Amino acid sequence: MTMTGTKLGKIELENGETYFALLEIERDSPDDASLSIIMTNIDKCWKSQLDSQFFRSQSQRTKCSVDRYLEMMVSCLTGTEANESATEEEGNKSKYVCQVKEIANNDAELTWKRQLLEDDVSFRLGTTRLRSADTTENLRTILAFGVNRIKELEKLTEDQRHEENRLLQEKRNVVEKLESYVTEIGRAHV
């Protein structure tokens, strides 16, 4: 699977803080990726840009493909699990964990980890510095993406509803025809 596009996620930290992350993923090839991050806790916003060199070095360090590393990272930063098989290795369930620590100049350090639940062991998957960014502009970007995505999903839901109604009508027509054939056959045999 080659992951691309824009993803929006809600991250709940272990200390109870909530962050929202907007990720813009670009891919030139399966071994190449770049990622733009906008992250907010509503009071402040930060940005970071991760290039293909970052992904190549991190995937080598963690001994996995760029695809797999990106999948784990996006799962962590959007608060979702990639899939059940990806989070279970040798019977040991795991979860992705983020940490955000504010540092100098209103910047922040973002760390993402994979935690093996049964062994109580964490593996640091990566860290990046998030630069302080204009809160209003970036919240507007995040909200615009969310609203547009909601509109797309509403349209998809409406299209599915129309298709379901069409199929139900088609089913009623087929049942009606079958009933009329059965009635005709019954009359023919009488």
C-alpha positions, 0 to 999 in steps of 0.5 A: 500500500502506498499512502498519499494524500491528506489525513486529519487526526485527533491525538489523545496524550497519556496526560489527557491533552488533546492535539489535532494533526493535519498531515499532507503525504507526498510520494514519488516512489515506494521508497520515497516520501515527504510529510508536512505536519500542522499540529495544534492544541487549539491554543498554539499551532506548530508545523514541520516538514519531513523530507525523503532523507528523514524517511529513508534514515528512519526506516533504516534505523527501525529496520522496516520499509519506508511504506511501513514506517510511514504507515506506523507514523501516520497511525500514531499521528492520526490516532488510528491503528493501521490494521490489527495485523500491523499492531500484533507481532508474535502475539504481543499487542501494541499501540502507538503513543505520541508525546509533545513537549514544548521547548524554546521559542514556543516550538515543540518536540513531537515524539512517536513511539510504538508500545508493546502492551504485554511486555511494557516496552516502548520503541521510539519510532521518531522525533521531530521539532515542530516550529511555532506557526500562526495559530489562526491561519493553521486552524483555518486550514485544519477546519477547512479540510475537516469541513470539506471532508464532511461534505465529501462524506455527506455526498457519498452517503447520499449517493449510497442512499440513492443506490440502496433505494434503487436496488430495493426498488429493483428487488421489489420489481423482481419479486413482483415478476417472480410472483406473477410467473408463479401465479401464471404457472399455477393457473396453467397447471390447473 
